[in-house]
């Protein structure tokens, strides 16, 4: 009754739907995460749950990369973005193994210091 809808998108790469779902969002398939997020926004709009001028996206840490990539792919879908400690400079961060968490993330999104 207040005109607010809160939706959660479980994109490929997350652990919500098992190992195959997780694997289909890792490394060279990380772009699937962005496609899933954009598709969720398109679905909310096509179902008339919202409109692009009322749709906001929120992401924290790695979710910040998801949101910024998705909004860059389809800026016409989103009115606002809220990012909390976003992981947005993936190339520089993932190239420096001295940065905390970097080495552990290589398995998820790859090591830019190695050719695949």
N, CA, C and O atoms as CSV, one atom per row, in Angstrom:
chain,resi,resn,atom,element,x,y,z
A,1,UNK,N,N,0.798,-1.204,0.000
A,1,UNK,CA,C,0.000,0.000,0.000
A,1,UNK,C,C,0.838,1.264,0.000
A,1,UNK,O,O,0.306,2.354,-0.212
A,2,UNK,N,N,2.115,1.144,0.230
A,2,UNK,CA,C,2.983,2.321,0.263
A,2,UNK,C,C,3.728,2.533,-1.048
A,2,UNK,O,O,4.504,3.480,-1.171
A,3,UNK,N,N,3.503,1.671,-2.019
A,3,UNK,CA,C,4.120,1.856,-3.323
A,3,UNK,C,C,5.570,1.426,-3.408
A,3,UNK,O,O,6.306,1.905,-4.271
A,4,UNK,N,N,5.998,0.526,-2.524
A,4,UNK,CA,C,7.386,0.068,-2.527
A,4,UNK,C,C,7.408,-1.449,-2.704
A,4,UNK,O,O,6.653,-2.174,-2.056
A,5,UNK,N,N,8.274,-1.908,-3.583
A,5,UNK,CA,C,8.504,-3.339,-3.774
A,5,UNK,C,C,9.993,-3.575,-3.585
A,5,UNK,O,O,10.814,-2.828,-4.118
A,6,UNK,N,N,10.345,-4.605,-2.835
A,6,UNK,CA,C,11.738,-4.972,-2.605
A,6,UNK,C,C,11.949,-6.348,-3.224
A,6,UNK,O,O,11.299,-7.313,-2.824
A,7,UNK,N,N,12.838,-6.444,-4.182
A,7,UNK,CA,C,13.098,-7.713,-4.860
A,7,UNK,C,C,14.556,-8.107,-4.664
A,7,UNK,O,O,15.442,-7.252,-4.684
A,8,UNK,N,N,14.804,-9.389,-4.475
A,8,UNK,CA,C,16.152,-9.928,-4.343
A,8,UNK,C,C,16.424,-10.794,-5.568
A,8,UNK,O,O,15.617,-11.655,-5.916
A,9,UNK,N,N,17.556,-10.566,-6.217
A,9,UNK,CA,C,17.923,-11.319,-7.411
A,9,UNK,C,C,19.063,-12.273,-7.056
A,9,UNK,O,O,20.123,-11.843,-6.599
A,10,UNK,N,N,18.840,-13.550,-7.267
A,10,UNK,CA,C,19.887,-14.553,-7.057
A,10,UNK,C,C,20.510,-14.863,-8.415
A,10,UNK,O,O,20.026,-15.728,-9.146
A,11,UNK,N,N,21.575,-14.158,-8.743
A,11,UNK,CA,C,22.227,-14.311,-10.043
A,11,UNK,C,C,23.133,-15.541,-10.046
A,11,UNK,O,O,23.564,-16.022,-8.998
A,12,UNK,N,N,23.409,-16.035,-11.252
A,12,UNK,CA,C,24.353,-17.150,-11.366
A,12,UNK,C,C,25.691,-16.734,-10.758
A,12,UNK,O,O,26.122,-15.588,-10.883
A,13,UNK,N,N,26.329,-17.686,-10.105
A,13,UNK,CA,C,27.567,-17.412,-9.390
A,13,UNK,C,C,27.366,-17.475,-7.891
A,13,UNK,O,O,28.317,-17.675,-7.136
A,14,UNK,N,N,26.119,-17.305,-7.458
A,14,UNK,CA,C,25.795,-17.445,-6.049
A,14,UNK,C,C,25.625,-18.915,-5.697
A,14,UNK,O,O,25.584,-19.769,-6.583
A,15,UNK,N,N,25.527,-19.205,-4.427
A,15,UNK,CA,C,25.400,-20.587,-3.992
A,15,UNK,C,C,23.976,-21.027,-3.710
A,15,UNK,O,O,23.761,-22.120,-3.186
A,16,UNK,N,N,22.994,-20.190,-4.050
A,16,UNK,CA,C,21.612,-20.465,-3.676
A,16,UNK,C,C,21.012,-21.688,-4.364
A,16,UNK,O,O,20.139,-22.345,-3.797
A,17,UNK,N,N,21.466,-22.002,-5.577
A,17,UNK,CA,C,20.831,-23.063,-6.362
A,17,UNK,C,C,21.799,-24.171,-6.759
A,17,UNK,O,O,21.627,-24.803,-7.801
A,18,UNK,N,N,22.801,-24.407,-5.945
A,18,UNK,CA,C,23.692,-25.533,-6.161
A,18,UNK,C,C,24.955,-25.222,-6.938
A,18,UNK,O,O,25.199,-24.091,-7.358
A,19,UNK,N,N,25.753,-26.273,-7.114
A,19,UNK,CA,C,27.093,-26.136,-7.696
A,19,UNK,C,C,27.065,-25.675,-9.150
A,19,UNK,O,O,27.868,-24.827,-9.539
A,20,UNK,N,N,26.158,-26.215,-9.956
A,20,UNK,CA,C,26.116,-25.831,-11.372
A,20,UNK,C,C,25.770,-24.349,-11.522
A,20,UNK,O,O,26.361,-23.648,-12.342
A,21,UNK,N,N,24.812,-23.881,-10.725
A,21,UNK,CA,C,24.429,-22.463,-10.726
A,21,UNK,C,C,25.640,-21.601,-10.363
A,21,UNK,O,O,25.899,-20.573,-10.988
A,22,UNK,N,N,26.359,-22.034,-9.360
A,22,UNK,CA,C,27.552,-21.308,-8.921
A,22,UNK,C,C,28.607,-21.279,-10.027
A,22,UNK,O,O,29.158,-20.221,-10.330
A,23,UNK,N,N,28.887,-22.418,-10.623
A,23,UNK,CA,C,29.916,-22.514,-11.668
A,23,UNK,C,C,29.576,-21.661,-12.889
A,23,UNK,O,O,30.477,-21.155,-13.558
A,24,UNK,N,N,28.295,-21.500,-13.182
A,24,UNK,CA,C,27.880,-20.730,-14.353
A,24,UNK,C,C,27.951,-19.224,-14.146
A,24,UNK,O,O,27.477,-18.457,-14.983
A,25,UNK,N,N,28.543,-18.798,-13.031
A,25,UNK,CA,C,28.761,-17.379,-12.802
A,25,UNK,C,C,30.192,-17.071,-12.403
A,25,UNK,O,O,30.476,-15.986,-11.896
A,26,UNK,N,N,31.099,-18.020,-12.627
A,26,UNK,CA,C,32.501,-17.856,-12.237
A,26,UNK,C,C,33.388,-17.611,-13.450
A,26,UNK,O,O,33.041,-17.954,-14.581
A,27,UNK,N,N,34.542,-17.008,-13.182
A,27,UNK,CA,C,35.614,-16.829,-14.164
A,27,UNK,C,C,35.095,-16.256,-15.479
A,27,UNK,O,O,34.519,-15.168,-15.484
A,28,UNK,N,N,35.284,-16.955,-16.584
A,28,UNK,CA,C,34.882,-16.425,-17.884
A,28,UNK,C,C,33.368,-16.340,-18.039
A,28,UNK,O,O,32.877,-15.737,-18.993
A,29,UNK,N,N,32.631,-16.935,-17.116
A,29,UNK,CA,C,31.167,-16.875,-17.156
A,29,UNK,C,C,30.610,-15.814,-16.204
A,29,UNK,O,O,29.404,-15.778,-15.959
A,30,UNK,N,N,31.469,-14.960,-15.672
A,30,UNK,CA,C,31.021,-13.940,-14.725
A,30,UNK,C,C,30.017,-12.986,-15.380
A,30,UNK,O,O,29.194,-12.385,-14.690
A,31,UNK,N,N,30.082,-12.847,-16.691
A,31,UNK,CA,C,29.137,-11.966,-17.391
A,31,UNK,C,C,27.701,-12.465,-17.254
A,31,UNK,O,O,26.760,-11.690,-17.427
A,32,UNK,N,N,27.523,-13.754,-16.945
A,32,UNK,CA,C,26.174,-14.275,-16.722
A,32,UNK,C,C,25.504,-13.601,-15.533
A,32,UNK,O,O,24.285,-13.436,-15.514
A,33,UNK,N,N,26.298,-13.212,-14.543
A,33,UNK,CA,C,25.750,-12.508,-13.383
A,33,UNK,C,C,25.063,-11.226,-13.829
A,33,UNK,O,O,23.949,-10.919,-13.405
A,34,UNK,N,N,25.746,-10.485,-14.692
A,34,UNK,CA,C,25.214,-9.202,-15.147
A,34,UNK,C,C,23.970,-9.410,-16.003
A,34,UNK,O,O,22.998,-8.663,-15.889
A,35,UNK,N,N,24.005,-10.427,-16.858
A,35,UNK,CA,C,22.840,-10.730,-17.700
A,35,UNK,C,C,21.633,-11.089,-16.839
A,35,UNK,O,O,20.514,-10.673,-17.138
A,36,UNK,N,N,21.850,-11.857,-15.778
A,36,UNK,CA,C,20.753,-12.236,-14.887
A,36,UNK,C,C,20.155,-11.017,-14.197
A,36,UNK,O,O,18.935,-10.907,-14.071
A,37,UNK,N,N,21.008,-10.105,-13.753
A,37,UNK,CA,C,20.527,-8.921,-13.046
A,37,UNK,C,C,19.725,-8.026,-13.986
A,37,UNK,O,O,18.663,-7.523,-13.620
A,38,UNK,N,N,20.238,-7.831,-15.196
A,38,UNK,CA,C,19.525,-7.030,-16.194
A,38,UNK,C,C,18.190,-7.690,-16.529
A,38,UNK,O,O,17.169,-7.011,-16.638
A,39,UNK,N,N,18.196,-9.009,-16.692
A,39,UNK,CA,C,16.951,-9.711,-17.005
A,39,UNK,C,C,15.930,-9.567,-15.882
A,39,UNK,O,O,14.734,-9.444,-16.146
A,40,UNK,N,N,16.386,-9.582,-14.643
A,40,UNK,CA,C,15.472,-9.389,-13.515
A,40,UNK,C,C,14.838,-8.000,-13.568
A,40,UNK,O,O,13.639,-7.852,-13.334
A,41,UNK,N,N,15.640,-6.988,-13.875
A,41,UNK,CA,C,15.102,-5.627,-13.998
A,41,UNK,C,C,14.089,-5.555,-15.136
A,41,UNK,O,O,13.015,-4.971,-14.983
A,42,UNK,N,N,14.433,-6.149,-16.274
A,42,UNK,CA,C,13.519,-6.162,-17.420
A,42,UNK,C,C,12.206,-6.866,-17.068
A,42,UNK,O,O,11.132,-6.436,-17.486
A,43,UNK,N,N,12.303,-7.949,-16.297
A,43,UNK,CA,C,11.110,-8.695,-15.903
A,43,UNK,C,C,10.223,-7.865,-14.989
A,43,UNK,O,O,9.007,-7.829,-15.177
A,44,UNK,N,N,10.810,-7.199,-14.009
A,44,UNK,CA,C,10.020,-6.340,-13.120
A,44,UNK,C,C,9.289,-5.256,-13.909
A,44,UNK,O,O,8.151,-4.906,-13.596
A,45,UNK,N,N,9.950,-4.738,-14.920
A,45,UNK,CA,C,9.343,-3.692,-15.750
A,45,UNK,C,C,8.264,-4.281,-16.659
A,45,UNK,O,O,7.178,-3.714,-16.775
A,46,UNK,N,N,8.553,-5.409,-17.302
A,46,UNK,CA,C,7.572,-6.003,-18.227
A,46,UNK,C,C,6.322,-6.489,-17.499
A,46,UNK,O,O,5.232,-6.483,-18.072
A,47,UNK,N,N,6.468,-6.906,-16.248
A,47,UNK,CA,C,5.315,-7.324,-15.444
A,47,UNK,C,C,4.596,-6.139,-14.807
A,47,UNK,O,O,3.616,-6.314,-14.082
A,48,UNK,N,N,5.080,-4.957,-15.077
A,48,UNK,CA,C,4.498,-3.710,-14.553
A,48,UNK,C,C,4.557,-3.623,-13.027
A,48,UNK,O,O,3.720,-2.981,-12.392
A,49,UNK,N,N,5.557,-4.279,-12.463
A,49,UNK,CA,C,5.804,-4.141,-11.031
A,49,UNK,C,C,6.378,-2.757,-10.766
A,49,UNK,O,O,6.109,-2.145,-9.733
A,50,UNK,N,N,7.173,-2.274,-11.716
A,50,UNK,CA,C,7.778,-0.947,-11.613
A,50,UNK,C,C,8.020,-0.408,-13.016
A,50,UNK,O,O,7.672,-1.036,-14.016
A,51,UNK,N,N,8.617,0.756,-13.059
A,51,UNK,CA,C,9.016,1.380,-14.321
A,51,UNK,C,C,10.472,1.812,-14.173
A,51,UNK,O,O,10.959,1.954,-13.051
A,52,UNK,N,N,11.168,2.022,-15.278
A,52,UNK,CA,C,12.575,2.421,-15.170
A,52,UNK,C,C,12.790,3.699,-14.356
A,52,UNK,O,O,13.824,3.846,-13.704
A,53,UNK,N,N,11.841,4.609,-14.385
A,53,UNK,CA,C,12.020,5.853,-13.635
A,53,UNK,C,C,11.773,5.684,-12.140
A,53,UNK,O,O,11.910,6.638,-11.374
A,54,UNK,N,N,11.406,4.460,-11.723
A,54,UNK,CA,C,11.195,4.184,-10.295
A,54,UNK,C,C,12.051,3.021,-9.792
A,54,UNK,O,O,11.904,2.595,-8.647
A,55,UNK,N,N,12.937,2.510,-10.635
A,55,UNK,CA,C,13.727,1.331,-10.271
A,55,UNK,C,C,15.110,1.734,-9.764
A,55,UNK,O,O,15.852,2.447,-10.441
A,56,UNK,N,N,15.438,1.268,-8.572
A,56,UNK,CA,C,16.757,1.499,-7.981
A,56,UNK,C,C,17.441,0.146,-7.784
A,56,UNK,O,O,16.776,-0.876,-7.610
A,57,UNK,N,N,18.760,0.151,-7.811
A,57,UNK,CA,C,19.544,-1.063,-7.583
A,57,UNK,C,C,20.518,-0.805,-6.443
A,57,UNK,O,O,21.060,0.292,-6.311
A,58,UNK,N,N,20.734,-1.824,-5.623
A,58,UNK,CA,C,21.612,-1.712,-4.465
A,58,UNK,C,C,22.593,-2.871,-4.487
A,58,UNK,O,O,22.209,-4.013,-4.736
A,59,UNK,N,N,23.868,-2.573,-4.223
A,59,UNK,CA,C,24.879,-3.615,-4.170
A,59,UNK,C,C,25.952,-3.296,-3.153
A,59,UNK,O,O,26.343,-2.142,-2.980
A,60,UNK,N,N,26.423,-4.334,-2.483
A,60,UNK,CA,C,27.464,-4.212,-1.474
A,60,UNK,C,C,28.643,-5.097,-1.871
A,60,UNK,O,O,28.450,-6.249,-2.260
A,61,UNK,N,N,29.847,-4.573,-1.775
A,61,UNK,CA,C,31.076,-5.307,-2.069
A,61,UNK,C,C,31.032,-5.864,-3.486
A,61,UNK,O,O,30.950,-5.088,-4.438
A,62,UNK,N,N,31.083,-7.179,-3.656
A,62,UNK,CA,C,31.027,-7.758,-4.996
A,62,UNK,C,C,29.700,-7.451,-5.678
A,62,UNK,O,O,29.629,-7.374,-6.905
A,63,UNK,N,N,28.659,-7.278,-4.889
A,63,UNK,CA,C,27.373,-6.852,-5.441
A,63,UNK,C,C,27.454,-5.465,-6.049
A,63,UNK,O,O,26.658,-5.116,-6.920
A,64,UNK,N,N,28.420,-4.671,-5.589
A,64,UNK,CA,C,28.656,-3.365,-6.199
A,64,UNK,C,C,29.156,-3.504,-7.623
A,64,UNK,O,O,28.780,-2.721,-8.496
A,65,UNK,N,N,30.011,-4.508,-7.867
A,65,UNK,CA,C,30.465,-4.773,-9.235
A,65,UNK,C,C,29.281,-5.216,-10.088
A,65,UNK,O,O,29.131,-4.776,-11.228
A,66,UNK,N,N,28.450,-6.079,-9.539
A,66,UNK,CA,C,27.268,-6.553,-10.251
A,66,UNK,C,C,26.380,-5.380,-10.667
A,66,UNK,O,O,25.968,-5.288,-11.824
A,67,UNK,N,N,26.092,-4.500,-9.737
A,67,UNK,CA,C,25.202,-3.374,-10.022
A,67,UNK,C,C,25.843,-2.397,-11.000
A,67,UNK,O,O,25.189,-1.965,-11.950
A,68,UNK,N,N,27.110,-2.037,-10.788
A,68,UNK,CA,C,27.728,-1.060,-11.698
A,68,UNK,C,C,27.842,-1.618,-13.114
A,68,UNK,O,O,27.603,-0.890,-14.078
A,69,UNK,N,N,28.197,-2.883,-13.260
A,69,UNK,CA,C,28.280,-3.479,-14.601
A,69,UNK,C,C,26.901,-3.522,-15.253
A,69,UNK,O,O,26.763,-3.210,-16.435
A,70,UNK,N,N,25.892,-3.903,-14.494
A,70,UNK,CA,C,24.535,-4.006,-15.036
A,70,UNK,C,C,23.994,-2.648,-15.453
A,70,UNK,O,O,23.376,-2.517,-16.510
A,71,UNK,N,N,24.223,-1.651,-14.633
A,71,UNK,CA,C,23.747,-0.301,-14.957
A,71,UNK,C,C,24.512,0.259,-16.152
A,71,UNK,O,O,23.940,0.985,-16.965
A,72,UNK,N,N,25.782,-0.065,-16.267
A,72,UNK,CA,C,26.539,0.375,-17.445
A,72,UNK,C,C,26.049,-0.316,-18.711
A,72,UNK,O,O,26.054,0.284,-19.786
A,73,UNK,N,N,25.625,-1.575,-18.594
A,73,UNK,CA,C,25.081,-2.290,-19.747
A,73,UNK,C,C,23.722,-1.733,-20.164
A,73,UNK,O,O,23.437,-1.602,-21.354
A,74,UNK,N,N,22.884,-1.405,-19.175
A,74,UNK,CA,C,21.522,-0.959,-19.463
A,74,UNK,C,C,21.125,0.224,-18.577
A,74,UNK,O,O,20.280,0.069,-17.696
A,75,UNK,N,N,21.713,1.388,-18.790
A,75,UNK,CA,C,21.382,2.549,-17.958
A,75,UNK,C,C,19.925,2.982,-18.086
A,75,UNK,O,O,19.404,3.666,-17.205
A,76,UNK,N,N,19.270,2.596,-19.161
A,76,UNK,CA,C,17.869,2.959,-19.380
A,76,UNK,C,C,16.912,2.259,-18.420
A,76,UNK,O,O,15.746,2.645,-18.329
A,77,UNK,N,N,17.379,1.242,-17.704
A,77,UNK,CA,C,16.503,0.479,-16.815
A,77,UNK,C,C,16.458,1.015,-15.389
A,77,UNK,O,O,15.546,0.671,-14.637
A,78,UNK,N,N,17.415,1.844,-15.000
A,78,UNK,CA,C,17.563,2.205,-13.589
A,78,UNK,C,C,17.521,3.717,-13.383
A,78,UNK,O,O,18.089,4.478,-14.166
A,79,UNK,N,N,16.844,4.137,-12.325
A,79,UNK,CA,C,16.785,5.555,-11.967
A,79,UNK,C,C,17.867,5.915,-10.949
A,79,UNK,O,O,18.422,7.013,-10.980
A,80,UNK,N,N,18.158,4.969,-10.045
A,80,UNK,CA,C,19.099,5.259,-8.962
A,80,UNK,C,C,19.909,4.013,-8.620
A,80,UNK,O,O,19.491,2.884,-8.878
A,81,UNK,N,N,21.074,4.251,-8.033
A,81,UNK,CA,C,21.966,3.174,-7.614
A,81,UNK,C,C,22.503,3.518,-6.235
A,81,UNK,O,O,22.888,4.659,-5.980
A,82,UNK,N,N,22.528,2.541,-5.355
A,82,UNK,CA,C,23.139,2.685,-4.037
A,82,UNK,C,C,24.237,1.638,-3.942
A,82,UNK,O,O,23.973,0.442,-4.071
A,83,UNK,N,N,25.465,2.081,-3.716
A,83,UNK,CA,C,26.608,1.178,-3.604
A,83,UNK,C,C,27.238,1.343,-2.233
A,83,UNK,O,O,27.503,2.461,-1.791
A,84,UNK,N,N,27.478,0.222,-1.562
A,84,UNK,CA,C,28.156,0.231,-0.270
A,84,UNK,C,C,29.459,-0.538,-0.429
A,84,UNK,O,O,29.451,-1.700,-0.835
A,85,UNK,N,N,30.560,0.094,-0.116
A,85,UNK,CA,C,31.908,-0.450,-0.298
A,85,UNK,C,C,32.004,-1.306,-1.563
A,85,UNK,O,O,32.333,-2.490,-1.489
A,86,UNK,N,N,31.719,-0.713,-2.713
A,86,UNK,CA,C,31.671,-1.497,-3.949
A,86,UNK,C,C,33.039,-1.965,-4.415
A,86,UNK,O,O,34.036,-1.251,-4.300
A,87,UNK,N,N,33.061,-3.161,-4.934
A,87,UNK,CA,C,34.250,-3.739,-5.564
A,87,UNK,C,C,34.133,-3.413,-7.045
A,87,UNK,O,O,33.523,-4.165,-7.805
A,88,UNK,N,N,34.718,-2.290,-7.454
A,88,UNK,CA,C,34.538,-1.800,-8.827
A,88,UNK,C,C,35.813,-1.789,-9.653
A,88,UNK,O,O,35.737,-1.815,-10.881
A,89,UNK,N,N,36.968,-1.752,-9.031
A,89,UNK,CA,C,38.226,-1.712,-9.772
A,89,UNK,C,C,38.843,-3.107,-9.766
A,89,UNK,O,O,39.884,-3.344,-9.152
A,90,UNK,N,N,38.181,-4.015,-10.459
A,90,UNK,CA,C,38.572,-5.426,-10.408
A,90,UNK,C,C,39.970,-5.668,-10.956
A,90,UNK,O,O,40.723,-6.449,-10.374
A,91,UNK,N,N,40.336,-5.031,-12.045
A,91,UNK,CA,C,41.636,-5.306,-12.659
A,91,UNK,C,C,42.784,-4.967,-11.717
A,91,UNK,O,O,43.664,-5.799,-11.497
A,92,UNK,N,N,42.788,-3.770,-11.162
A,92,UNK,CA,C,43.882,-3.390,-10.262
A,92,UNK,C,C,43.866,-4.195,-8.970
A,92,UNK,O,O,44.918,-4.609,-8.481
A,93,UNK,N,N,42.689,-4.416,-8.422
A,93,UNK,CA,C,42.594,-5.176,-7.178
A,93,UNK,C,C,43.048,-6.616,-7.381
A,93,UNK,O,O,43.837,-7.136,-6.592
A,94,UNK,N,N,42.557,-7.254,-8.425
A,94,UNK,CA,C,42.872,-8.663,-8.651
A,94,UNK,C,C,44.301,-8.870,-9.137
A,94,UNK,O,O,44.798,-9.996,-9.114
A,95,UNK,N,N,44.967,-7.817,-9.574
A,95,UNK,CA,C,46.367,-7.916,-10.015
A,95,UNK,C,C,47.351,-7.848,-8.862
A,95,UNK,O,O,48.533,-8.142,-9.041
A,96,UNK,N,N,46.883,-7.465,-7.680
A,96,UNK,CA,C,47.775,-7.246,-6.534
A,96,UNK,C,C,47.501,-8.263,-5.431
A,96,UNK,O,O,46.575,-8.076,-4.642
A,97,UNK,N,N,48.295,-9.344,-5.359
A,97,UNK,CA,C,48.047,-10.379,-4.358
A,97,UNK,C,C,48.262,-9.920,-2.918
A,97,UNK,O,O,47.899,-10.641,-1.989
A,98,UNK,N,N,48.842,-8.742,-2.713
A,98,UNK,CA,C,49.038,-8.258,-1.345
A,98,UNK,C,C,47.759,-7.656,-0.758
A,98,UNK,O,O,47.683,-7.435,0.451
A,99,UNK,N,N,46.766,-7.392,-1.591
A,99,UNK,CA,C,45.497,-6.841,-1.101
A,99,UNK,C,C,44.695,-7.979,-0.470
A,99,UNK,O,O,44.546,-9.042,-1.074
A,100,UNK,N,N,44.176,-7.761,0.744
A,100,UNK,CA,C,43.405,-8.813,1.408
A,100,UNK,C,C,42.262,-9.327,0.529
A,100,UNK,O,O,41.608,-8.552,-0.169
A,101,UNK,N,N,42.037,-10.610,0.572
A,101,UNK,CA,C,40.981,-11.339,-0.133
A,101,UNK,C,C,41.260,-11.584,-1.611
A,101,UNK,O,O,40.549,-12.369,-2.239
A,102,UNK,N,N,42.272,-10.936,-2.185
A,102,UNK,CA,C,42.514,-11.058,-3.624
A,102,UNK,C,C,42.780,-12.493,-4.047
A,102,UNK,O,O,42.128,-12.994,-4.962
A,103,UNK,N,N,43.711,-13.154,-3.409
A,103,UNK,CA,C,44.097,-14.507,-3.824
A,103,UNK,C,C,42.898,-15.451,-3.755
A,103,UNK,O,O,42.713,-16.281,-4.644
A,104,UNK,N,N,42.097,-15.333,-2.723
A,104,UNK,CA,C,40.908,-16.177,-2.599
A,104,UNK,C,C,39.885,-15.930,-3.688
A,104,UNK,O,O,39.150,-16.842,-4.066
A,105,UNK,N,N,39.828,-14.721,-4.193
A,105,UNK,CA,C,38.870,-14.378,-5.250
A,105,UNK,C,C,39.323,-14.826,-6.633
A,105,UNK,O,O,38.516,-14.847,-7.562
A,106,UNK,N,N,40.592,-15.184,-6.792
A,106,UNK,CA,C,41.075,-15.630,-8.097
A,106,UNK,C,C,40.257,-16.813,-8.603
A,106,UNK,O,O,40.002,-16.919,-9.803
A,107,UNK,N,N,39.848,-17.697,-7.712
A,107,UNK,CA,C,39.058,-18.854,-8.127
A,107,UNK,C,C,37.682,-18.434,-8.650
A,107,UNK,O,O,37.104,-19.104,-9.506
A,108,UNK,N,N,37.168,-17.328,-8.132
A,108,UNK,CA,C,35.839,-16.872,-8.534
A,108,UNK,C,C,35.840,-16.076,-9.835
A,108,UNK,O,O,35.052,-16.356,-10.738
A,109,UNK,N,N,36.724,-15.084,-9.932
A,109,UNK,CA,C,36.668,-14.207,-11.110
A,109,UNK,C,C,37.955,-14.194,-11.919
A,109,UNK,O,O,38.066,-13.466,-12.905
A,110,UNK,N,N,38.917,-14.991,-11.508
A,110,UNK,CA,C,40.132,-15.142,-12.300
A,110,UNK,C,C,41.290,-14.290,-11.827
A,110,UNK,O,O,41.118,-13.324,-11.083
A,111,UNK,N,N,42.476,-14.674,-12.277
A,111,UNK,CA,C,43.713,-13.971,-11.956
A,111,UNK,C,C,44.186,-13.267,-13.224
A,111,UNK,O,O,44.592,-13.935,-14.175
A,112,UNK,N,N,44.145,-11.944,-13.261
A,112,UNK,CA,C,44.544,-11.237,-14.479
A,112,UNK,C,C,46.028,-11.372,-14.805
A,112,UNK,O,O,46.461,-10.996,-15.894
A,113,UNK,N,N,46.810,-11.907,-13.864
A,113,UNK,CA,C,48.235,-12.110,-14.107
A,113,UNK,C,C,48.517,-13.406,-14.867
A,113,UNK,O,O,49.662,-13.673,-15.233
A,114,UNK,N,N,47.476,-14.213,-15.106
A,114,UNK,CA,C,47.631,-15.485,-15.814
A,114,UNK,C,C,46.693,-15.521,-17.012
A,114,UNK,O,O,45.555,-15.056,-16.944
A,115,UNK,N,N,47.186,-16.076,-18.098
A,115,UNK,CA,C,46.336,-16.260,-19.290
A,115,UNK,C,C,45.494,-17.511,-19.108
A,115,UNK,O,O,45.973,-18.523,-18.595
A,116,UNK,N,N,44.264,-17.440,-19.520
A,116,UNK,CA,C,43.374,-18.619,-19.451
A,116,UNK,C,C,42.943,-19.012,-20.831
A,116,UNK,O,O,42.195,-19.976,-20.992
